[in-house]
Structures are given as structure tokens and as C-alpha cells.
Amino acid sequence: MVDDSARRVPCAGGVVVHHGRLLVVRRGREPGLGLWSVPGGRVEPGESVEQACAREVREETGLEVAVGSLVGRVERVAPGGGVYVIDDLACTVVGPSALTPGDDADDARWVTRGELARLRTVDLLLETLAGWGVLDSLD
């Protein structure tokens, strides 16, 4: 469990499933440099979690998405003693699905359940997505 007295940093992640595949990005910066995760990042001042989610998905993958309901929340230790509070939201692609990695991501791809299992992912990604039922919707 994460210490509640630590500085809490609101973040948003996009859980995008399209044609039986999950959108993942390879982190181009710390935390998680070189590891695969769902696209996401910090909520900027004045932004809602939904706005942050759509912006992060667009910046990291080039995709336009409609943001839906909360899939789940995770808390991760942040550098300097803080805590990232990450709301992961279901997203639907609303435009072309071609990927253009950018911003904090140095690669992006659509993966099946089996492909995801073979990637080096951030801690607890597979377990968390499985617990939320996301992996059940993948080929």
C-alpha cells in the first residue's frame, strides 16, 4: 500500500482496445524507460482526467479517441517520494488507427493478449489489466 501522506500526482491512462488488440507504448523516458504500458501521463492544471487521457493518447500515439468510463485506478510510487494516482479510462478510436509514436513514447503498437505477454512491461501491468477484465477482450 502506498503512504497516503506522500504528494499525490493525478494521472490518466488510456485503455484502448481496437479490433481485439490493445494499444501499448514503449516508454521513452523514466519512469519505466524502455518498458511497455498503456499510454498516459500527468493531468495538467485545469484539465479533467478525461481531457488528460485524450491528450496523452494523442501525444504518445497520434490517435484521436473518445474517452469513456473508468476502467480502474492504480497507485504507483513516483520519484521524490510522491505517488502517481492513475485513473485508467476506456477509450474508443474515433479516427484512423495508424500509429505515430511521439512525446514520451518511442514506439507504439497494437497487441494481442499473447503478444502483450511477451513484452517487457511496467510492473503489474498484466495482472492489473487481467483483474479489470481487459485481457478477456483481446485476441
C-alpha positions in Angstrom: 0.0 0.0 0.0 1.2 3.5 -0.8 1.7 6.0 2.0 -1.2 8.5 2.0 1.0 11.3 3.4 3.0 11.4 0.2 2.4 14.0 -2.5 -0.3 12.7 -4.8 0.0 13.4 -8.5 -3.1 12.8 -10.6 -2.5 10.9 -13.8 -4.6 9.4 -16.6 -4.1 6.4 -18.8 -5.9 5.3 -21.9 -7.1 1.6 -22.2 -7.7 1.4 -26.0 -8.9 -1.9 -27.4 -9.5 -1.9 -31.2 -10.4 -5.0 -33.2 -9.3 -7.3 -30.4 -5.9 -5.6 -29.8 -4.7 -3.4 -27.0 -2.8 -0.1 -27.7 0.5 0.0 -25.9 3.5 2.3 -25.9 7.2 1.8 -25.1 8.2 4.4 -22.6 10.9 6.8 -23.9 11.6 8.4 -20.5 11.6 7.5 -16.9 9.7 6.2 -15.1 9.6 2.9 -16.9 12.1 3.8 -19.7 12.1 1.0 -22.3 9.1 -0.8 -20.8 5.7 -1.2 -22.4 2.5 0.3 -20.9 -0.8 1.8 -21.9 -0.4 5.5 -23.0 -0.8 8.1 -20.3 0.7 10.7 -18.1 0.0 13.5 -15.7 -3.1 15.6 -15.5 -2.2 19.2 -16.3 -3.6 22.1 -14.2 -7.1 23.0 -15.3 -7.6 19.7 -17.2 -10.1 17.0 -16.3 -8.9 13.4 -16.2 -10.8 12.7 -19.4 -9.1 15.6 -21.2 -5.7 14.5 -20.0 -6.4 10.9 -21.1 -7.3 12.0 -24.7 -4.3 14.4 -24.8 -1.8 11.8 -23.7 -3.1 9.2 -26.1 -2.9 11.7 -29.0 0.6 12.9 -27.9 2.0 9.4 -27.5 0.4 7.6 -30.4 -1.2 10.2 -32.8 -4.7 8.7 -32.3 -7.8 10.6 -31.6 -10.0 8.8 -29.0 -13.4 9.3 -27.3 -12.9 8.8 -23.6 -15.3 6.6 -21.8 -15.7 5.2 -18.3 -13.2 4.5 -15.6 -11.7 1.0 -16.0 -9.7 1.2 -12.8 -7.3 3.1 -10.6 -3.7 2.3 -9.6 -1.2 4.0 -7.4 2.5 3.9 -8.2 5.5 5.3 -6.3 6.8 8.4 -8.0 10.3 9.7 -7.9 11.0 12.1 -5.0 8.6 10.3 -2.6 5.3 11.1 -4.4 2.5 8.9 -5.5 1.1 8.7 -9.1 -2.7 8.2 -8.8 -3.5 6.8 -12.2 -7.1 6.7 -13.4 -7.2 4.3 -16.4 -10.1 5.1 -18.8 -11.7 3.1 -21.6 -11.2 4.8 -24.9 -12.5 4.3 -28.4 -10.6 5.2 -31.6 -12.6 7.9 -33.5 -10.3 8.3 -36.5 -7.7 6.4 -38.4 -5.9 3.8 -36.3 -2.4 4.2 -37.8 0.1 4.9 -35.0 2.7 7.7 -34.8 4.7 7.4 -31.6 5.7 10.7 -30.1 6.2 12.7 -26.9 7.1 10.3 -24.1 6.8 7.2 -26.3 9.5 5.8 -28.5 7.2 3.1 -30.0 3.5 2.3 -30.1 1.7 -0.8 -31.3 -1.5 -2.8 -31.3 -1.0 -6.2 -29.5 -2.9 -9.4 -28.9 -3.0 -11.0 -25.5 -0.2 -13.3 -26.4 2.0 -10.5 -27.8 1.4 -8.4 -24.7 2.6 -11.4 -22.5 5.9 -11.5 -24.4 6.7 -7.7 -23.9 8.8 -6.3 -21.1 6.0 -4.3 -19.4 5.9 -1.9 -16.4 5.3 -3.6 -13.1 1.9 -5.2 -12.6 0.5 -4.2 -16.0 -0.6 -7.7 -17.0 -2.0 -8.5 -13.5 -3.9 -5.2 -13.3 -5.4 -5.5 -16.8 -6.4 -9.1 -16.1 -8.0 -8.1 -12.9 -10.0 -5.5 -14.7 -11.1 -8.0 -17.4 -9.3 -6.1 -20.2 -7.4 -9.1 -21.3 -10.6 -11.0 -21.9 -11.4 -8.7 -24.8 -8.1 -9.4 -26.6 -7.5 -11.9 -29.3 
